[in-house]
Amino acid sequence: MPTGITIAIFTFANTKKIMAIQLTTLGYVHTVISVLALIPGFASLFSHGIITPQTKSGKLYILLTVLACLSAFPIMKSGHPSPGHFLGILILIILPLAYYARSIKLFGQKGLYAQVILLTTTLYFSLVPAFSETLTRVPLGHPYATSPDDPAMKPVLLSLTIVFLAVVTYQIFKLRGQRSKLHSL
């Protein structure tokens, strides 16, 4: 059993057994940072339709996402890096590309599109392990999945991917509409 902080979720009324999620102290800190990173990411998506590093919420999302990735690296339940660790590495590679996308010559006039898609991709990559880790722990006593590789996770991850693709498609059409309005003025 891991040492550290135990988060007791609830007690069953008919038993004296307390169901709890066991996390190490670092696991708890990582979880808090990761959840906090999602808040400005979603706030920016819902208020602006995009995550942009020019806003306070965008800057906070990027900072907390970097901290979440870095705090995840020492956590290894199986003793070796997991797919979540590799997603963390990808996120850390994508974030600076996204931040500077508008000024990277390779993207040219599509720099804004690249920035929007890349930042939304980092949010998607953050949600994959968030869903996987959560669903292997809840409901308490009978988790939805036994591991992130459990076949029960496939429809969840497929749904998450469909939502991601729908959001990116919406963002692209929204950006095209804004550019069309600017060119028609």
Sine and cosine of phi, psi and omega as CSV:
sin_phi,cos_phi,sin_psi,cos_psi,sin_omega,cos_omega
0.00,0.00,0.74,-0.68,-0.04,-1.00
-0.90,0.44,0.54,-0.84,0.09,-1.00
-1.00,-0.01,0.38,-0.93,0.02,-1.00
0.78,-0.63,-0.60,-0.80,-0.10,-0.99
-1.00,-0.03,0.72,-0.69,0.11,-0.99
-0.97,-0.26,0.79,-0.61,0.03,-1.00
-0.98,-0.21,0.95,-0.30,0.04,-1.00
-0.99,0.13,0.83,-0.56,-0.07,-1.00
-1.00,-0.01,-0.76,0.65,0.02,-1.00
-0.27,-0.96,0.20,-0.98,0.07,-1.00
-0.88,-0.48,0.71,-0.70,0.07,-1.00
-0.94,0.35,0.68,-0.74,-0.08,-1.00
-0.91,0.40,-0.59,0.81,-0.09,-1.00
-1.00,0.00,-0.02,1.00,-0.01,-1.00
-0.74,-0.67,0.22,-0.98,0.07,-1.00
-0.99,-0.12,0.08,1.00,-0.05,-1.00
-0.99,0.17,0.75,-0.66,0.06,-1.00
-0.97,-0.23,0.84,-0.54,0.05,-1.00
-1.00,0.02,0.72,-0.70,-0.05,-1.00
-0.59,-0.81,0.39,-0.92,0.12,-0.99
-0.98,-0.19,0.82,-0.58,0.01,-1.00
-1.00,-0.03,0.81,-0.58,0.08,-1.00
-0.71,-0.71,0.54,-0.84,0.16,-0.99
-0.96,0.28,0.22,-0.98,0.04,-1.00
-0.86,0.50,-0.70,0.71,0.03,-1.00
-0.90,0.44,-0.62,0.79,0.05,-1.00
-0.88,0.48,-0.65,0.76,0.03,-1.00
-0.91,0.41,-0.74,0.68,0.00,-1.00
-0.87,0.49,-0.71,0.70,0.02,-1.00
-0.86,0.50,-0.69,0.72,-0.01,-1.00
-0.88,0.47,-0.70,0.71,0.01,-1.00
-0.88,0.47,-0.73,0.68,0.01,-1.00
-0.88,0.47,-0.68,0.73,-0.03,-1.00
-0.89,0.45,-0.69,0.73,0.03,-1.00
-0.92,0.40,-0.67,0.74,0.02,-1.00
-0.89,0.47,-0.55,0.84,0.02,-1.00
-0.92,0.39,-0.57,0.82,-0.02,-1.00
-0.93,0.36,-0.51,0.86,-0.06,-1.00
-0.87,0.49,-0.82,0.57,0.02,-1.00
-0.93,0.37,-0.47,0.88,0.06,-1.00
-0.89,0.46,-0.77,0.64,0.02,-1.00
-0.94,0.35,-0.59,0.81,0.03,-1.00
-0.87,0.50,-0.68,0.74,0.02,-1.00
-0.92,0.39,-0.66,0.75,0.04,-1.00
-0.88,0.47,-0.71,0.71,-0.06,-1.00
-0.96,0.28,-0.53,0.85,-0.04,-1.00
-1.00,0.04,-0.58,0.82,-0.06,-1.00
-0.92,-0.40,-0.23,0.97,-0.07,-1.00
0.99,0.11,-0.15,0.99,0.00,-1.00
-0.57,-0.82,0.30,-0.95,0.18,-0.98
-0.98,-0.21,0.84,-0.54,-0.02,-1.00
-0.77,-0.63,0.71,-0.71,-0.03,-1.00
-0.95,0.32,-0.08,1.00,0.02,-1.00
-0.99,0.14,-0.19,0.98,-0.02,-1.00
-0.97,-0.23,0.31,-0.95,0.04,-1.00
-0.88,0.47,-0.67,0.74,-0.01,-1.00
-0.91,0.42,-0.61,0.80,0.03,-1.00
-0.91,0.41,-0.69,0.73,0.03,-1.00
-0.90,0.43,-0.67,0.74,0.01,-1.00
-0.91,0.41,-0.65,0.76,0.05,-1.00
-0.85,0.53,-0.74,0.67,-0.03,-1.00
-0.89,0.46,-0.74,0.67,-0.01,-1.00
-0.86,0.50,-0.77,0.64,-0.03,-1.00
-0.92,0.38,-0.54,0.84,0.04,-1.00
-0.92,0.38,-0.65,0.76,0.07,-1.00
-0.87,0.49,-0.72,0.69,0.02,-1.00
-0.89,0.46,-0.63,0.77,0.03,-1.00
-0.89,0.46,-0.71,0.71,0.01,-1.00
-0.89,0.45,-0.73,0.68,-0.03,-1.00
-0.90,0.43,-0.61,0.79,0.00,-1.00
-0.96,0.29,-0.29,0.96,0.00,-1.00
-0.99,0.16,-0.46,0.89,-0.12,-0.99
-0.86,0.51,-0.65,0.76,0.01,-1.00
-0.97,0.26,-0.17,0.99,-0.04,-1.00
-1.00,0.05,0.92,-0.40,0.00,-1.00
-0.65,-0.76,1.00,-0.09,0.01,-1.00
-0.88,0.48,-0.60,0.80,-0.08,-1.00
-1.00,-0.10,0.01,1.00,0.00,-1.00
1.00,0.04,-0.02,1.00,0.04,-1.00
-0.56,-0.83,0.29,-0.96,-0.01,-1.00
-0.85,0.53,0.59,-0.81,0.01,-1.00
-0.96,-0.27,0.12,-0.99,0.10,-1.00
-0.84,0.54,-0.52,0.85,0.05,-1.00
-0.88,0.47,-0.58,0.82,0.05,-1.00
-0.90,0.43,-0.65,0.76,0.01,-1.00
-0.93,0.37,-0.57,0.82,0.11,-0.99
-0.90,0.44,-0.62,0.78,0.06,-1.00
-0.87,0.49,-0.67,0.74,0.04,-1.00
-0.89,0.45,-0.71,0.70,0.03,-1.00
-0.86,0.51,-0.68,0.73,0.02,-1.00
-0.87,0.49,-0.70,0.72,-0.01,-1.00
-0.92,0.39,-0.42,0.91,0.09,-1.00
-0.98,0.18,-0.66,0.75,-0.07,-1.00
-0.95,0.31,-0.61,0.79,-0.08,-1.00
-0.82,0.57,-0.76,0.65,0.03,-1.00
-0.91,0.41,-0.56,0.83,0.08,-1.00
-0.87,0.49,-0.70,0.72,0.00,-1.00
-0.91,0.42,-0.70,0.72,-0.05,-1.00
-0.86,0.51,-0.67,0.75,-0.06,-1.00
-0.98,-0.18,0.14,0.99,-0.11,-0.99
-0.80,0.59,-0.62,0.79,-0.05,-1.00
-0.92,0.39,-0.39,0.92,-0.02,-1.00
-0.96,-0.28,0.03,1.00,0.04,-1.00
-0.99,0.11,0.87,-0.49,-0.08,-1.00
-0.87,0.50,-0.53,0.85,0.01,-1.00
-0.83,0.56,-0.59,0.80,-0.01,-1.00
-0.98,0.17,-0.39,0.92,0.02,-1.00
0.83,0.55,-0.73,-0.68,-0.02,-1.00
-0.96,0.29,-0.17,0.99,0.00,-1.00
-1.00,-0.05,0.26,0.97,-0.02,-1.00
-0.85,0.52,-0.64,0.77,0.03,-1.00
-0.91,0.41,-0.68,0.74,0.04,-1.00
-0.87,0.50,-0.71,0.70,0.00,-1.00
-0.87,0.49,-0.69,0.73,0.00,-1.00
-0.87,0.49,-0.74,0.67,-0.02,-1.00
-0.89,0.45,-0.74,0.67,-0.02,-1.00
-0.91,0.42,-0.69,0.73,-0.02,-1.00
-0.90,0.43,-0.68,0.74,0.00,-1.00
-0.92,0.38,-0.62,0.78,0.06,-1.00
-0.91,0.41,-0.58,0.82,0.05,-1.00
-0.89,0.45,-0.63,0.77,0.03,-1.00
-0.90,0.43,-0.59,0.81,0.05,-1.00
-0.91,0.41,-0.70,0.71,0.05,-1.00
-0.86,0.51,-0.74,0.67,0.01,-1.00
-0.88,0.47,-0.50,0.86,0.05,-1.00
-0.96,0.30,-0.56,0.83,-0.03,-1.00
-0.96,0.27,-0.46,0.89,-0.01,-1.00
-0.86,0.51,-0.83,0.55,0.04,-1.00
-0.93,0.36,-0.47,0.88,0.04,-1.00
-0.88,0.47,-0.74,0.68,0.04,-1.00
-0.91,0.41,-0.71,0.71,-0.04,-1.00
-0.87,0.49,-0.73,0.68,-0.02,-1.00
-0.93,0.37,-0.65,0.76,-0.01,-1.00
-0.91,0.42,-0.72,0.70,-0.09,-1.00
-0.97,0.25,-0.17,0.99,0.13,-0.99
-1.00,-0.02,0.02,1.00,0.00,-1.00
-0.86,-0.51,-0.41,0.91,-0.04,-1.00
-0.82,-0.57,0.46,-0.89,-0.09,1.00
-0.91,0.41,0.52,-0.85,-0.05,-1.00
-0.84,0.54,0.70,-0.72,0.01,-1.00
1.00,0.05,-0.49,0.87,0.01,-1.00
-0.59,-0.80,0.94,0.34,-0.05,-1.00
-0.86,0.52,0.47,-0.88,0.01,-1.00
-0.84,0.54,-0.63,0.77,-0.01,-1.00
-0.74,-0.68,0.48,-0.88,0.00,-1.00
-0.99,0.10,-0.40,0.91,0.03,-1.00
-0.35,-0.94,0.23,-0.97,0.07,-1.00
-0.88,0.48,-0.35,0.94,0.01,-1.00
-1.00,0.00,-0.04,1.00,-0.02,-1.00
-0.85,0.52,0.70,-0.71,0.03,-1.00
-0.83,0.56,-0.41,0.91,0.03,-1.00
-0.90,0.44,-0.36,0.93,-0.01,-1.00
-0.98,0.21,-0.36,0.93,-0.07,-1.00
-0.84,0.54,-0.75,0.66,0.01,-1.00
-0.91,0.41,-0.52,0.85,0.03,-1.00
-0.91,0.41,-0.75,0.66,-0.02,-1.00
-0.93,0.36,-0.56,0.83,0.08,-1.00
-0.90,0.44,-0.70,0.71,0.04,-1.00
-0.88,0.48,-0.68,0.73,0.03,-1.00
-0.88,0.48,-0.65,0.76,0.02,-1.00
-0.91,0.40,-0.66,0.75,0.03,-1.00
-0.89,0.45,-0.68,0.74,0.04,-1.00
-0.89,0.46,-0.69,0.72,0.04,-1.00
-0.84,0.54,-0.76,0.65,-0.01,-1.00
-0.89,0.45,-0.61,0.79,0.04,-1.00
-0.91,0.41,-0.67,0.74,0.01,-1.00
-0.90,0.43,-0.72,0.70,0.01,-1.00
-0.89,0.45,-0.66,0.75,0.04,-1.00
-0.88,0.48,-0.71,0.70,0.05,-1.00
-0.85,0.52,-0.71,0.71,-0.02,-1.00
-0.88,0.47,-0.66,0.75,0.00,-1.00
-0.90,0.44,-0.72,0.70,0.03,-1.00
-0.90,0.43,-0.61,0.79,0.03,-1.00
-0.90,0.44,-0.70,0.71,0.02,-1.00
-0.90,0.43,-0.65,0.76,0.04,-1.00
-0.88,0.48,-0.66,0.75,0.02,-1.00
-0.89,0.45,-0.65,0.76,0.03,-1.00
-0.92,0.40,-0.64,0.77,0.01,-1.00
-0.93,0.37,-0.62,0.79,0.02,-1.00
-0.89,0.45,-0.67,0.75,0.02,-1.00
-0.89,0.45,-0.65,0.76,0.00,-1.00
-0.91,0.41,-0.64,0.77,-0.02,-1.00
-0.96,0.28,-0.43,0.90,-0.02,-1.00
-0.99,0.11,-0.17,0.98,0.01,-1.00
-0.98,0.19,0.00,0.00,0.00,0.00
